[in-house]
């Protein structure tokens, strides 16, 4: 069963977590160690640890599926070396059930429970948190996205197609006024969404106190003249109180969105930001590769996005198909599908998957074929800004590509009547 289709009873008193483990020991015994370590137990029973307490609070092993073995370990392990224990190293998928009462509506503690000391266990040479399944009542104890897919569409006035976005380039170096002028040109080019780069938050050469007013003056002028709104995701990444102040400034200036590098801000800060601002919250996942690239370690995207969605974000980055990063296309596809699936099958908590990294008109067919939806944010940096006929032609080429695939046409077919798309295919295609 696909974990997106797995459901717990609405009143279930447990949540489920799936792991990939690697160990030279019996996987069933290691699974019991995992369950004990992350609930009531330690390596020996301690004073006060009664049978009744263990029955009420101990995590339990729900399922174990053998996945083969390896002659060499994925990770080094000093504990096993001290014990004189070697291979073969068995791999298994393990499902644990955690009592919800142990955690409560506490996101940081939930993360510590399902993804904490398990990574340091001496019994394993590999451990990866794959996915989480929550009952409806527990999902309801956390924040829902304030806007999500439908709210983002309402704020931008875009329906029936993918949102086309871009990123401020150069990443850093532009003054507040220069950034405002660039945003004005991008608005005129026809983009729906513009975001700051993750490494440009509150720099000395363009502090938010100056950049937000400079940008929003151009956005308001464009809105009043055309009746069309453009969503700007200002990067407010900072300590918690500063993020709140930055978001307040964006709201006062008539903005609709803020962005944060969620891994570095932390769950508590993002929850605080969500609860203090009515703006769309765009979650940038930079650093996720550090947590996910080794297949035997870290966290899979389904579990990762579940935790961040409990913080109430509205958009989640999934990278892009045929893009410039190391992530496999299958992982990008699964990430987009996870983002668009309800966490519990009941809540209206879909979030907008944000595609980026090396995206241009030519990657649209693969994206549409994989996701089978236009409920997404398709962001092109160079794919728009480096179009040989200028950013307006870059935006047009991406829109023409989306219109083509939505009507069952190939890009080559549409390009015969679409000069901007034809130029994009010739220019960017020659660089691949």
C-alpha angles and dihedrals in degrees: 000000000000107000089230087066096046113106133187122209109274091244097042114145093211139060123213128231125188122208139183109219135183121198141151088222132074105295091215091058092045090051089055090050089052092050092050096043093055098044131023103333146083130180091288132026111263135206112290094020098125127179089250092053092049092048091052102042111020118108113236135215110247103176143357124195120187114227104182131264145264133219092224131044123250092220134026117251124195093188093059090045091054089050092049091237120150140168167330091102114215123209125207142165110236128192118200127190114215122198107243091213089068091062111025122186092325113125097190091051091045089056091046089051100049098031108023131092091355088089090061098050113132092218096067135070091186136019131172129175104225109176147346130218120197132190116240096250091054094047087052091058090068132063121282120215107275091217113002119163100329095043092049090053092049093050094049096037090230118140135162096021143059117278111249115216142168140195129241107261131219087050093219137004102063116117121233091262093046089051090050091051091050091050090051090055091047092050089052088049088062106248119158097207136025124186137188117244114257093246094054111074116128106346123171093244093053111016117188090244087067102026098054095054092043093051098040093050087063093043092050092048090050091047093050093047099044105021087233123121127212119201114225118198104207113200104237096168106152140103114318102263092045091051090053091050092048091049091049089054092050090050093049090052092053098257123149107201144044129189130212135186092236100193092060097040095050134219097284094051093049091048090051091049092049092052094047101049135051091207127112110269113220110197115210112197101199108157094036090115089065088059099041117026097088105073091211097050143047129013136321121230096250092060092038095053091043091060094046093045088057086061088062104250120163103205130035126195115233099171117233143283117259085004136151098264131085097249117115117244090239089060091050091050093049090048092055092047091048091051091053095047124089111249093225105017090249110059121084091229106130115146128206112257110224115212117201143139116089095353123156139144091289094062093054097088093054091047095051093043092051101043099030089208141089092210092111144093111243110197124191122182107172090013088070106021095046097047105133091235095048138266095299090058089045091056091044091051092054092047091048089052092052092047090050096052091043088059096044096255128135118238091245090055093050093043091067088072098025113071095183091055092044091054092047092052091049096044104039094031091060090057095056 
